[in-house]
Amino acid sequence: MNKYLDTFINAFSETVDWTWKSILFEVPWYINYFWGLISISLFIWVLEIIFPWRKEQSVFRKDFWLDGFYMFFNFFIFSIAISGFYRLIQVGFSDIGITSKSIAFIDPSNWPMWLQLLVFFIILDFVQWFTHSLLHKYSFLWKFHKVHHSVKEMGFAAHLRYHWMENIFYKPLKTFAVMILFGFEPEQAYIVHFIAITIGHFNHANIKITWGPLKYIINNPVMHLHHHAYDLPEGRYGVNFGISLSLWDYIFKTNYIPEDSGTIDLGFPGVDKFPKSFIDQNTYGFRKGNN
């Protein structure tokens, strides 16, 4: 019992220490997610200011500060809070003889690093696309995902505005998929994570970018805006589920871009009555009668 308690405490302490060292610039810049997130956010925010798609939208758009808090809460505070639990899960699997290498289908350790990173990126993105579609399809998941779709004006920080329960849904599936298909996270996986953060920020930004012919592969703000549309095509529970890649939506016929004015209404039926505060939004999904 002491072993598991020590594991929990050590994981929590290590995550707090790593985050604090990141804030103090004691972590190398290329793996410093704290200042990396801030740098990416400032860069895309400046682009929003210089090249706004919706010119009538304020620089400090509606819920700008709330979304900013969500960014740091989901990326750091909640990660610290659950770090011990995830370490316990890893140790528990290890104690019964299940490790990443013991269940992996392939061994990519001898592949070139660029290929490892590419495969890792594709696997993660597909799992996220699939999970994202489930968040829209099933009402017990949708009531948590509503937090993300309660955004009424899009901007870069809306990327990380989501209910903390989504971490519970996404992370185990991503971890399990990597363990089974890949065996381990590549040493330079931080490159993939920073690319994903950047694309995600762009997708939610007030910037009109489609990437030209690459729009069929890489997600973009025009496509993702219609994912947040109040009015969806009849008979569909959602469209454009892509996270970093739009590829999956074109493959599975969930793509939908009827126009590119950027002026569509966002949200969902009843969004005007949805809670406005962080606390109320994060308790909404646990209340009876809310769907």
N, C-alpha and C positions, 0 to 999 in steps of 0.2 A: 504493500500500500504506500509506503514511504517513497518507493521508486517513482510511482505515478504522480504523487504530490510534488516531489522534487522536479520531475519532468515538466509539470505544469508551471511551477514557479519559475524555473530556469528559462523556459520559452518566453514567458511573459516579461521577465527581466531583460532578456537578451533583445527582445523587440523594442522595449522602451529605450534601452541603451543605444541600440542602432539608430533609432529615430532621433534621439537627442544628439548623437554624434553627427548625424546627417545635417541637422539644423546648424550645428557649430562648424560645418565644413570639414569635419574630421573623417569623412567618408569620401573616397575618390569620386570626382565629379561624374564619371560615366556610370556609376551605380548609385548616385545620390538622388533618390526618387523625390525627396522633399523639395530641393531646389530645382530639380529637373521638372517637376510638375509646375512649379511657379514660373520657370523660364518659358516653358511651352505655352502656359496660359497667357502670360504677358505678351508673347510674340503674336499669338492668334488674336488676342484682344486688340492689339495695335492694328492688325490687318482689318479687323472689323471696323475700327474707327476710320481708317483711311479709305477702305473699299466696302462700305456698307451695302448690302443687298437690299434690305428694307430701310431706306433712307429716313423714314419717319420714326424709326425705332430709336429710343434714347440710348446713349452710350452706357448709362447705368439703367439697363432695361428693367422691366418688372421682375421682381424676385432675384435680382442680380446678387445681392448679398446673401440671401438664403441659399442660392445655388453654390456660392463660394464656400459657405459653411459646409454644405453637403460634400464638396470636393475633399476637404480636409478630414471631415468626419469619416467618410467611407474609405478613404485611401490610407488614413493613418490611425485615427482614434479607434475605429471599430476593428481594424487589423490587429492593433495591440490587444484589444479586449478578447479576441478569439484565438490569439496565437497559441495559448496554452492548450486549448481544446484540439486544435489541429495537430499539435505535437503529440498529444496523447493518442490520437487516432493512428498516427504513424507508428508509434511505439507498440500500440496494441496489435497492429497487423504484423509487425516485425516479430513480436513474441509468439505468434502462431505460425511463423515461418513464411509469411507472405511479404515479399519485398518487390520493388519495382522490377528488378532484373529477373525474378523468378516467374513473373507472369507476362513479361513483355513478349510480343510476337516477333519483334525484330531487334537487332542490336546495331544501332547506328554509330557506335563509338568510334568506328574506323572511317566513317564518312568525312568528307571535307566539312569544315565548320559551316560554310555557307549553305550546304545542303541540309545539315542538321537544323539550322535556324529556319530555313524555308519550310521543311516538313513540320517542325514544331509550330510554326506560325499558322500553317494551313489546318493542322489538327485542332489547335486551340480555337481558331476562328469558326470552324464548322461546328464544334461542340457548343460554342456560344450562340451561333445562329440557330441551332436546333433548340437549345434551352430557351432562347428568346421567343421562338414561335410557340413554345409550350406556355410561356408566361401570358400570352395573349389568348391561347385556346381554352385554357381551363380557368374557371371562375375563381377557384381558391388560390390560384397563383396570380391571376389578374388583379385581384384586390390589393396585392402588395405592389404590383408593377404600375398601378395607377399613379403612384407618387411621381414616377418619371414622366408620365403622360399628363400630369397636371400643369406642366409648363405651358404658359400662354404666349410667351415671347421667347423665341429661340436665341441662344447665345452659347459661346464655348463652354461655360460653366455648367450648362444643363446636362452635359455629358455625364457627369458624376452625381447628378441628382437622382438618387434611387433609394428605395427602402433597403435597410440593412439585411432584410431576409433574402434579398437577391444574392448576397454573398453566400448565404447558406445553400442556395440552389445551384449557383454557378460553380463555386470553387471545388466541391467534391467531384462533380462531373468532369471538370477540366483536369483535375489531378488524376482521376481514375483513367480517363482517356489517354493521358500522357503515359501513365504507368503501363497500361495494356499495350498500346500501339508503339510506344517509343522507348519506354524503359526508364528514362530519366530526363531531367530538364537540362538542356545544353548549358555549358559553362558561360557562354555569352548570351544567355537568354534575355538579359537586360536590354539588348538591342531590339528584340521583338517587342518587349513590353513598352519601350519608349516609342516605337513606331505605332503601336496600337493606341497609346494615349494621344499621340499627335493626330492620327486619323480620326479618332473619336471626337476630339475637340473640334477639328475641322468640320465634321459631319453635323455638329450642332451649332456651328458658328453662323453669324449673320454675314456670310460671304457667299457669293454665287460662283461655285466651282463645280465642274462636272468631270474634269480630267480628260476630256476629249474621248478618243477611242477606248481609253482605259476605264471608262465608266462601267463597262461590262465586267470589270474585274474588281476595281476599287470602289468602295462606297463613297458617297459625296453628299454635300449639304442639300442639294436639290432633291435627290432621291430620299434622303432621310427625313426631310421636312414632311413629305407625304406619308411617312410612317407615323408621324405625329398628328396627322390630319384629323379634324373632328368628324368629317364625313368620309366614310370608307366605302369602297365599292359594295354594292348589295350582295349579301350572302357571304362576305369574307370577314373573318375576325381580326384581320390585320394584313399589312403589306410591308414589303421592304424590310425584312427582319435582319438584314446584314449588319454586322458589327464593323469590321474593317473591310471585308470583301463583299462586293455586290454579287459576285459570281454565283453564290448559292441561290439567290433570289431568281436569277435568270435560269438557272438549271431546274429549279423546282417550281417555276412559274408563279412566284409570289411577288414579282416585280410590278410596280405600278407608278408611272410618272405621267399624269394626264396633262400637266402644264407646268411652267417654271416661273410664274410671276412672283412667287414668294409671299403672296398676300392671303393665303388660305387661313381659315380658322383652325386653331389647334386645340387639342384636348379630347374630351369624350362626353357623351350625354351625362349631364349632372356635374360637370367639372366646376361650374360656378358655385356649387354648394360644397365642393371638396374642401377639407381643412386647409387653412393657410399657414399655420405655424408648423415648425419642425416636429415638435412633440406630438401634436394632433395627427399629423400626417403619418408618423411612425407608429401610432397606436391604432390607426384606422383599420388596418387589415385584420386586427385581432378582435374587432367588435362584432358582435352578432348582428346579422341583418345587413351587413355591408358586403356588396359584391363588386 
